[in-house]
Amino acid sequence: MSQDLDLLQGTWSIVSLEMEGMSMPGGGARIALAGERFTTTGMGAAYSGNFVVHPETSPKSFELEFLDGPEKGNTALGIYELRGDTWKICLSTRGSVRPTEFAAPPGSGFALEVLQRGAAAPSTAGEGSGETVTGETVTGETVTGETVTGDPAPELAGEWKMVSVVMNGQAVPKAMAAYGRRRATASEVTVKMGPDTILQALYSVDRTVSPMTMDYWRHDGTRQFGIWKLESGELITCFGGIGAARPAEFVSAKGSGCTLAVWTKV
């Protein structure tokens, strides 16, 4: 093995992640190298394959040749910088263009990651009814003293995986959207991106209006208003920002602050 490949052996935890100009959750996700093989865990799916390193180039470069997982058959081109127990990488998430600098601007298709050697500390966020999150206790009917109104939605219970998401007019790369999971009962929902919980809430719906509405009573005491529909077996939601007005249509335009997501049942 080359000297750099030898130094990269072992487990690395992602401590920061930027995709096309957007900061994304990455805590808890890991990349492990054993010889010339890599495995990633904690990012919504398991990936593995060959890791090819080129320490002689400037900047130093590598390829991830995916042999298993959702990206099977694809190759990601990247560059890297290794300083002690900190490993910085920038890689392509689509296409065949290798980054030339450590940046992931909008529209580039690049991901910029900083990793630290070793396993990340486990998450301490609560994940269920009746748990305490940021000091607020959620019961089955109220959030911080406010009564939840509206109807439950038993047809939305179960686990859903994210197909696509547009945030404030910008589409999240499909490779990142694939980490999204929505787990719900008829009246509670948890949304995760990889290992990170980005939403915990009680929710209710109103089917008497068009488009049908959905309200989140978030576990941190804030409210969020959206619309939803089921179409060809997919759940489509569009939400305004926390405390913002409810969207009138299924659109996430630049500057709107809206998030448009498409989900399919697992």
C-alpha positions as CSV (number, residue, x, y, z in Angstrom):
1,M,0.0,0.0,0.0
2,S,1.0,3.6,-0.5
3,Q,1.9,5.6,2.6
4,D,-1.3,7.7,2.4
5,L,-3.4,4.6,2.0
6,D,-1.7,3.1,5.0
7,L,-2.4,6.2,7.0
8,L,-6.1,6.2,6.0
9,Q,-6.8,2.7,7.3
10,G,-9.5,2.5,10.0
11,T,-12.7,4.3,10.8
12,W,-13.4,8.0,10.1
13,S,-16.4,10.0,11.3
14,I,-18.0,12.8,9.2
15,V,-18.0,15.9,11.3
16,S,-19.2,18.4,8.6
17,L,-20.8,17.9,5.3
18,E,-21.7,20.4,2.6
19,M,-23.6,19.5,-0.6
20,E,-23.9,22.0,-3.4
21,G,-23.6,25.0,-1.1
22,M,-25.9,23.6,1.6
23,S,-24.8,22.4,5.0
24,M,-26.2,18.9,5.6
25,P,-26.4,16.7,8.7
26,G,-23.5,14.3,8.8
27,G,-22.9,13.5,12.5
28,G,-22.7,9.8,13.2
29,A,-21.9,8.7,9.6
30,R,-18.7,6.8,9.1
31,I,-16.3,5.7,6.4
32,A,-14.1,2.7,7.2
33,L,-11.1,1.6,5.1
34,A,-9.6,-1.9,5.2
35,G,-6.9,-2.3,2.7
36,E,-8.3,-1.0,-0.6
37,R,-11.9,-1.5,0.4
38,F,-14.2,1.1,1.8
39,T,-17.6,0.8,3.7
40,T,-19.9,3.7,4.7
41,T,-22.5,3.4,7.4
42,G,-25.0,5.7,9.1
43,M,-26.1,7.6,6.0
44,G,-29.4,6.1,5.2
45,A,-28.0,3.1,3.3
46,A,-24.8,1.0,3.3
47,Y,-22.3,1.5,0.6
48,S,-19.0,-0.4,-0.1
49,G,-16.5,-0.9,-2.8
50,N,-13.0,-0.2,-3.9
51,F,-10.9,2.8,-2.8
52,V,-8.2,3.9,-5.2
53,V,-5.9,6.7,-4.0
54,H,-3.4,8.8,-6.0
55,P,-1.2,10.7,-3.6
56,E,1.2,11.8,-6.4
57,T,-1.3,14.2,-7.9
58,S,-1.9,17.8,-6.9
59,P,-4.2,18.0,-5.2
60,K,-4.1,14.4,-4.1
61,S,-7.0,12.4,-5.6
62,F,-9.0,9.2,-5.2
63,E,-11.9,7.2,-6.6
64,L,-14.7,5.4,-4.9
65,E,-15.8,2.4,-7.0
66,F,-19.2,1.4,-5.7
67,L,-19.7,-2.4,-5.7
68,D,-22.7,-2.6,-3.3
69,G,-25.5,-0.3,-2.2
70,P,-27.7,2.2,-4.1
71,E,-24.7,3.5,-6.1
72,K,-23.6,0.1,-7.3
73,G,-21.8,0.4,-10.6
74,N,-21.0,4.1,-10.2
75,T,-17.6,5.8,-9.5
76,A,-17.2,9.0,-7.5
77,L,-14.1,11.1,-8.3
78,G,-12.5,13.1,-5.5
79,I,-9.6,15.0,-4.1
80,Y,-8.4,14.8,-0.5
81,E,-6.1,16.4,2.1
82,L,-4.8,14.5,5.1
83,R,-3.5,16.2,8.2
84,G,-3.0,14.0,11.2
85,D,-6.4,12.7,12.3
86,T,-8.3,15.1,10.0
87,W,-9.2,14.0,6.5
88,K,-10.8,16.5,4.1
89,I,-12.4,15.3,0.9
90,C,-14.3,16.8,-2.0
91,L,-16.0,14.4,-4.4
92,S,-18.5,14.3,-7.3
93,T,-22.0,13.0,-6.6
94,R,-22.9,12.8,-10.2
95,G,-21.2,12.9,-13.6
96,S,-17.5,12.4,-14.4
97,V,-15.9,15.7,-13.4
98,R,-13.4,15.6,-10.6
99,P,-13.3,18.7,-8.2
100,T,-10.2,20.8,-8.5
101,E,-10.6,22.6,-5.2
102,F,-12.2,22.0,-1.8
103,A,-15.5,23.7,-2.5
104,A,-19.0,22.5,-3.2
105,P,-20.9,25.5,-4.7
106,P,-24.6,25.3,-5.9
107,G,-25.0,23.4,-9.1
108,S,-21.6,21.7,-8.9
109,G,-22.7,18.2,-8.0
110,F,-19.9,18.1,-5.4
111,A,-19.9,17.2,-1.7
112,L,-17.3,18.6,0.7
113,E,-16.7,16.5,3.9
114,V,-14.4,16.8,6.9
115,L,-13.7,13.6,8.8
116,Q,-12.0,12.8,12.1
117,R,-10.4,9.5,12.9
118,G,-12.5,7.3,15.2
119,A,-16.2,6.8,15.9
120,A,-18.5,9.7,16.6
121,A,-20.2,10.2,19.9
122,P,-23.7,8.7,19.9
123,S,-26.7,11.0,19.5
124,T,-28.6,11.9,22.6
125,A,-31.7,13.3,20.9
126,G,-35.0,11.7,22.0
127,E,-37.0,9.8,19.5
128,G,-40.5,9.0,20.6
129,S,-43.7,10.0,22.3
130,G,-43.3,11.3,25.8
131,E,-39.6,11.9,25.6
132,T,-38.1,15.2,26.5
133,V,-36.5,17.2,23.7
134,T,-34.7,20.5,24.4
135,G,-36.6,20.7,27.7
136,E,-40.1,20.3,26.3
137,T,-42.2,17.3,27.3
138,V,-44.6,16.1,24.6
139,T,-47.7,14.2,25.6
140,G,-50.2,12.6,23.3
141,E,-52.5,15.7,23.1
142,T,-50.6,18.8,23.9
143,V,-47.3,20.5,23.1
144,T,-46.1,23.1,25.6
145,G,-49.7,23.6,26.7
146,E,-51.2,24.0,23.3
147,T,-53.9,21.5,22.3
148,V,-53.4,19.7,19.0
149,T,-56.4,20.1,16.7
150,G,-57.3,18.4,13.5
151,D,-57.6,14.8,12.4
152,P,-55.1,11.9,12.5
153,A,-53.8,10.3,9.3
154,P,-53.6,6.5,9.7
155,E,-52.9,6.2,5.9
156,L,-49.6,8.0,6.5
157,A,-48.4,5.6,9.2
158,G,-45.3,3.6,8.6
159,E,-41.8,4.3,7.1
160,W,-41.3,6.4,4.0
161,K,-38.1,7.0,2.1
162,M,-37.3,10.3,0.5
163,V,-37.4,10.3,-3.3
164,S,-36.6,14.0,-3.8
165,V,-36.6,17.3,-1.9
166,V,-36.4,20.9,-3.0
167,M,-35.4,23.4,-0.3
168,N,-36.0,27.1,-0.9
169,G,-35.9,26.6,-4.6
170,Q,-32.8,24.4,-4.6
171,A,-33.0,20.7,-5.3
172,V,-31.0,18.5,-3.0
173,P,-28.8,16.0,-4.9
174,K,-30.5,12.6,-5.2
175,A,-27.5,11.0,-3.5
176,M,-28.2,13.1,-0.4
177,A,-32.0,12.9,-0.6
178,A,-31.7,9.1,-0.5
179,Y,-30.7,9.4,3.2
180,G,-34.1,10.8,4.2
181,R,-36.5,8.7,6.2
182,R,-40.0,9.6,7.5
183,R,-41.4,7.4,10.3
184,A,-44.9,8.1,11.4
185,T,-47.9,6.9,13.3
186,A,-51.3,8.4,12.6
187,S,-50.4,11.4,14.7
188,E,-46.7,11.5,15.4
189,V,-43.8,11.8,12.9
190,T,-40.0,11.7,13.0
191,V,-37.9,12.7,10.0
192,K,-34.2,11.8,9.7
193,M,-31.4,12.6,7.3
194,G,-29.0,9.7,7.8
195,P,-28.4,9.4,11.5
196,D,-29.6,12.9,12.4
197,T,-33.1,13.7,13.5
198,I,-34.3,16.9,11.8
199,L,-37.9,16.8,12.9
200,Q,-40.0,15.4,15.7
201,A,-43.6,16.4,16.0
202,L,-47.2,15.6,16.6
203,Y,-49.2,16.3,13.5
204,S,-52.7,16.6,12.2
205,V,-54.5,17.0,8.9
206,D,-57.5,18.6,7.4
207,R,-59.0,16.7,4.4
208,T,-62.0,19.1,3.9
209,V,-59.9,21.7,2.1
210,S,-58.0,21.7,-1.2
211,P,-55.1,21.2,-1.1
212,M,-55.3,19.2,2.1
213,T,-53.4,20.7,5.0
214,M,-51.0,19.3,7.5
215,D,-49.8,21.0,10.7
216,Y,-46.7,20.1,12.8
217,W,-46.6,20.7,16.5
218,R,-42.9,20.3,16.8
219,H,-41.3,18.9,20.0
220,D,-39.3,22.2,20.5
221,G,-42.6,24.0,20.8
222,T,-42.7,25.6,17.4
223,R,-45.4,25.2,14.7
224,Q,-45.0,24.5,11.0
225,F,-47.8,24.6,8.4
226,G,-48.0,22.6,5.1
227,I,-50.1,20.9,2.5
228,W,-50.0,17.3,1.3
229,K,-51.4,14.8,-1.1
230,L,-51.1,11.1,-2.0
231,E,-50.5,10.6,-5.7
232,S,-49.6,7.2,-7.4
233,G,-48.5,5.8,-4.1
234,E,-46.3,8.7,-3.2
235,L,-46.7,11.2,-0.4
236,I,-46.0,14.8,-1.5
237,T,-45.6,17.5,1.2
238,C,-44.8,21.2,1.0
239,F,-44.1,23.1,4.2
240,G,-43.3,26.7,4.9
241,G,-40.5,27.6,7.3
242,I,-41.1,27.4,11.1
243,G,-43.8,29.9,12.0
244,A,-44.2,31.0,8.3
245,A,-47.4,31.0,6.3
246,R,-48.8,27.8,4.8
247,P,-47.9,27.3,1.1
248,A,-50.8,27.5,-1.3
249,E,-49.3,25.1,-3.9
250,F,-46.8,22.4,-4.3
251,V,-43.9,24.6,-5.2
252,S,-40.6,25.6,-3.6
253,A,-39.4,28.8,-5.3
254,K,-36.2,30.5,-4.5
255,G,-36.6,32.8,-1.5
256,S,-39.9,31.2,-0.4
257,G,-38.4,29.2,2.4
258,C,-40.6,26.3,1.4
259,T,-39.6,22.6,1.4
260,L,-41.2,20.4,-1.2
261,A,-40.6,16.6,-0.6
262,V,-41.7,13.5,-2.3
263,W,-41.8,10.2,-0.3
264,T,-42.5,6.6,-1.2
265,K,-43.5,3.8,1.3
266,V,-40.8,1.4,2.4
